[in-house]
């Protein structure tokens, strides 16, 4: 069951009347910024617009256990940082303290729900969507993107294990690992 678009807009309007007015405006700005991507979602189904796969993920897909040029903790940490940039923070990383208020997080959630509703409504207009995705190659590209992401996750985990074995400090090892003194 999808959230009606009108409900999200009414909720944003009500929030703007509260003390959370700035948060609601931020959510409205987020909707405005993401609306173009949500409306053009069918272009991905038709394979006219594609998500680019970062080079570091393509390299991880080709060889996730490659240790060439990773001879010390600094180079391992730099490779982990490249993967973090492409994948986002690892699960072992502490949550970022962004100082946001509950009202800001609620506005962000409302904005995401509104954009998901728009994206879902627009993609429903593509008849036989699953067949269109298969025939245009969009489905194969989507699977390739997911494969590259999984390879990047495996590589990052592998590198942190190697860093831990070599007594490296984070980010070349898992967060919370304390290298032993020699």
C-alpha positions as CSV (number, residue, x, y, z in Angstrom):
1,X,0.0,0.0,0.0
2,X,1.5,3.3,-1.1
3,X,1.3,6.5,0.9
4,X,-0.9,9.0,-0.9
5,X,1.0,12.0,-2.1
6,X,-1.5,14.5,-0.7
7,X,-1.0,13.0,2.8
8,X,2.7,13.7,2.6
9,X,2.2,17.3,1.5
10,X,-0.5,17.9,4.1
11,X,1.9,16.5,6.8
12,X,4.7,18.8,5.5
13,X,2.3,21.8,5.7
14,X,1.2,20.9,9.2
15,X,4.8,20.6,10.3
16,X,5.6,24.0,8.8
17,X,3.1,25.6,11.2
18,X,4.8,24.1,14.2
19,X,8.1,25.0,15.7
20,X,9.5,22.6,13.1
21,X,9.0,25.1,10.3
22,X,12.6,25.1,9.3
23,X,12.7,21.3,9.2
24,X,9.6,21.2,7.0
25,X,11.1,23.7,4.6
26,X,14.2,21.6,4.5
27,X,12.0,18.6,3.6
28,X,10.2,20.6,0.9
29,X,13.6,21.6,-0.5
30,X,14.6,17.9,-0.5
31,X,11.5,17.0,-2.4
32,X,12.2,19.7,-5.0
33,X,15.8,18.6,-5.4
34,X,14.8,14.9,-5.9
35,X,11.7,15.4,-7.9
36,X,13.5,15.4,-11.3
37,X,15.0,12.0,-10.6
38,X,11.7,10.6,-9.4
39,X,9.8,11.8,-12.4
40,X,12.5,10.5,-14.9
41,X,12.6,7.0,-13.2
42,X,11.0,5.3,-16.3
43,X,14.0,6.4,-18.3
44,X,16.0,3.8,-16.3
45,X,13.4,1.2,-17.2
46,X,13.8,2.0,-20.8
47,X,17.6,1.9,-20.4
48,X,17.9,5.5,-21.6
49,X,19.5,6.6,-18.3
50,X,21.9,4.4,-16.3
51,X,23.6,4.6,-12.9
52,X,27.4,4.8,-13.4
53,X,29.3,2.1,-11.5
54,X,32.4,3.7,-9.8
55,X,35.7,2.4,-11.0
56,X,36.7,1.1,-7.5
57,X,33.7,-1.2,-7.6
58,X,34.4,-2.5,-11.1
59,X,38.0,-3.2,-9.9
60,X,36.6,-5.0,-6.8
61,X,34.3,-7.0,-9.1
62,X,37.2,-8.1,-11.2
63,X,39.4,-9.2,-8.3
64,X,38.1,-8.6,-4.7
65,X,41.1,-10.2,-3.1
66,X,43.9,-8.3,-5.0
67,X,46.7,-7.1,-2.7
68,X,49.0,-5.6,-5.3
69,X,50.3,-2.2,-4.2
70,X,48.8,-2.7,-0.7
71,X,52.0,-3.3,1.2
72,X,51.4,-1.1,4.2
73,X,48.6,0.2,6.5
74,X,48.5,3.6,4.8
75,X,47.8,2.1,1.3
76,X,45.2,-0.3,2.8
77,X,43.5,2.6,4.6
78,X,43.4,4.6,1.4
79,X,41.8,1.7,-0.5
80,X,39.2,1.3,2.2
81,X,38.5,5.0,2.0
82,X,37.9,4.8,-1.7
83,X,35.5,1.9,-1.1
84,X,33.8,3.9,1.7
85,X,33.3,6.8,-0.8
86,X,31.6,4.5,-3.3
87,X,29.6,2.4,-0.8
88,X,29.0,4.7,2.1
89,X,30.1,4.1,5.6
90,X,30.8,0.5,6.8
91,X,28.5,-1.1,9.4
92,X,31.2,-1.0,12.0
93,X,31.5,2.8,11.7
94,X,29.9,4.7,14.5
95,X,26.8,6.7,13.5
96,X,27.5,10.2,12.4
97,X,26.4,12.8,15.0
98,X,24.9,15.3,12.7
99,X,23.1,17.3,15.4
100,X,19.8,17.0,13.6
101,X,16.5,17.3,15.5
102,X,13.8,14.8,15.5
103,X,11.7,17.2,13.4
104,X,14.5,17.3,10.7
105,X,14.6,13.5,10.6
106,X,10.8,13.4,10.3
107,X,10.9,15.9,7.5
108,X,13.6,13.8,5.7
109,X,11.5,10.7,6.1
110,X,8.4,12.5,4.7
111,X,10.4,13.8,1.8
112,X,11.7,10.3,1.0
113,X,8.2,8.9,1.3
114,X,6.9,11.6,-1.1
115,X,9.6,10.9,-3.6
116,X,9.0,7.2,-3.4
117,X,5.3,7.8,-4.0
118,X,6.1,9.9,-7.1
119,X,8.6,7.4,-8.4
120,X,6.2,4.5,-7.9
121,X,3.3,6.3,-9.5
122,X,5.4,7.3,-12.5
123,X,6.9,3.9,-13.0
124,X,3.4,2.3,-12.9
125,X,2.7,4.0,-16.2
126,X,5.2,1.7,-18.0
127,X,3.1,-1.2,-19.3
128,X,4.6,-4.7,-18.7
129,X,7.5,-3.0,-16.8
130,X,9.4,-6.2,-16.0
131,X,9.4,-7.2,-19.7
132,X,10.4,-3.8,-20.8
133,X,13.3,-3.8,-18.3
134,X,14.5,-7.2,-19.7
135,X,14.1,-6.3,-23.3
136,X,16.0,-3.0,-23.0
137,X,18.8,-4.4,-20.9
138,X,17.9,-2.2,-17.9
139,X,17.4,-5.4,-15.8
140,X,20.8,-6.7,-16.7
141,X,22.5,-3.4,-15.9
142,X,20.7,-3.3,-12.5
143,X,22.0,-6.7,-11.7
144,X,25.5,-5.6,-12.7
145,X,25.3,-2.6,-10.4
146,X,24.2,-4.9,-7.5
147,X,27.0,-7.4,-8.3
148,X,29.6,-4.6,-8.2
149,X,28.3,-3.3,-4.9
150,X,28.5,-6.8,-3.4
151,X,32.0,-7.2,-4.7
152,X,32.9,-3.8,-3.1
153,X,31.5,-4.9,0.2
154,X,33.5,-8.2,0.1
155,X,36.7,-6.3,-0.8
156,X,36.3,-3.8,2.0
157,X,35.7,-6.6,4.5
158,X,38.7,-8.5,3.2
159,X,41.0,-5.4,3.3
160,X,40.0,-4.6,6.9
161,X,40.8,-8.2,7.8
162,X,44.2,-7.9,6.2
163,X,44.7,-4.6,8.0
164,X,43.8,-6.2,11.3
165,X,46.2,-9.1,10.6
166,X,49.0,-6.6,9.9
167,X,48.2,-4.7,13.1
168,X,46.9,-1.6,11.3
169,X,44.7,1.1,12.9
170,X,41.3,1.9,11.5
171,X,40.2,2.6,8.8
172,X,42.7,0.0,7.5
173,X,41.1,-2.3,10.2
174,X,37.6,-2.6,11.7
175,X,36.5,0.3,13.8
176,X,37.2,-0.5,17.5
177,X,40.3,-2.5,16.7
178,X,43.2,-1.4,18.8
179,X,46.6,-2.3,17.3
180,X,48.9,-4.1,19.8
181,X,52.1,-2.3,20.7
182,X,55.3,-3.9,19.6
